[in-house]
Amino acid sequence: MSRAFQQLNIHAHQNRHSTSPQYVDLFACEELKAAVIYMPPGSEGEWHVHENSHELFDVVEGEGIFCIEDREFIGAPGKSVLVPAGVRHKLHNRSQQRWTVRVTFQERIYPRHIGKLIVRAIRKRLGIV
């Protein structure tokens, strides 16, 4: 059975002339998916919550602020920030430079998902995509 492997250049998707944040999907594989967020200088995301997904943010370039509930964390290159499912958060680029952040989502698995997981496992075993 062959598997599809992907190699991506996250910088190929950005519009350097955009004045609003850009969100670009990179990949999705079962409960794991990733995207890249390009935050122009001075841009800010909306407060939001992902009830069923944990998020791991990795700063690629630039510097911005992770606002998580009532706390703020500086996000500089090489920094990672984990936001568990159900936690209110937003991103804010207060700098004069573009801020690039990769985000990886991991869906939480609940007992009610067992049927879906079993069907998917059987389909994979039989080579049905």
N, C-alpha and C positions, 0 to 999 in steps of 0.2 A: 504494500500500500504506500503510495507516495504522499508526501506532505508538502504543503505549500509554504515556502519560506519567503520572507519579504525583507528587502533592504530598502530603507527610506532615507531620503535627504530632507530633513525637516525644514531646512532653509529654502527649499525649492518652492514652497507653497505660500510664502508670505508676500503680501503686497506692501512694499516699503513706503508707498505714498498714502496708505490708509490712515485716517485720523481717529478711527474707532478700533476697539479691540477686534482681533480676528481669531476665530476658533476653527481649527482644521483637524478633522479626524485623520488619524494615522493608520490604525488597524483595529479590528475586533476579532477575538478568538474565544468563543464560548463565554465565560464570565469575565474575561479580561479584555480591556480595550484601552487605547491610548489616543491622545490628541496633543496638539501643540497650540499654545495660546500666545499670540503676539500682542503686546500691550504698548501702544505708542505713548510717548511722553505725556503725562498728565491724565491718562485715561484711567477709568475705574469701572469695575464690573458691578453687577447688582448683588445684593445679599441674597443667598439662596441656600437650600438644603438638599442633599441627595439622601433620601430615606433608606435606599437599598444598596448604596455603593460607597465603599471606602475610596478615598482619592489620595494618591501619592504625587506630590508636585516636586519636580526637579528643575532648578533654575539653570538654564543653558547660558544665557547672557543677560547683561544689564542688572538692574537692581530695582526692586519694588517692595511692596508691603503686603503680607498675608494678614488679613483681618479675620480672626477666628474667634467667634463669639465676642467676648469683651477684651480680647488680647490682640496685640499686633506683633508680627515677627518680620524682621528684615530678610528679604530673599535676595541673596547675592549668588553669583556663579558657584556651583558646587554644593549649594545648600539643598536639602530635601525637607519637605514638610508633609506630614501625614494628617489628613483630616478624616476621622472616622465617619461612617454613615450616621446621618441624623444630626450632624453638627453644622450650625449656621456659619457661613463664611463668604468672603469676597476677596478679590485681588485689586490692588490700587498701585498704579505706577506714579509716584510723586516725583520721579527724577526727570531729567531732560533728555534721557536716552531711551531707546526701545528696550523693552523687557520681554525676554522670550522664556517661556515656561512650558515644559512637557508635563502632562498630567496622565497618570495611569489609573484607570478605574478597575476595581475588583468588586463584582457584585456579591452581596451576601447571599448565601444559600440557606433557604428555609426548608423545613420538613415537607412543606406543600410542593416543593420543586422535585421531589424524589421521582415522580413519574416521568417528568421531562428528562431528567438526568439518565434514567434507565433506558428510555427510548433512544436518546442520543448515543449512549454507550453501545447499544445493540446495532444501531445504524453504522457506527464507526467500525465495529467488529466485522460487519457484513460488507463493508466497503461502499455503503450507500451514503452519499453526501447530502 
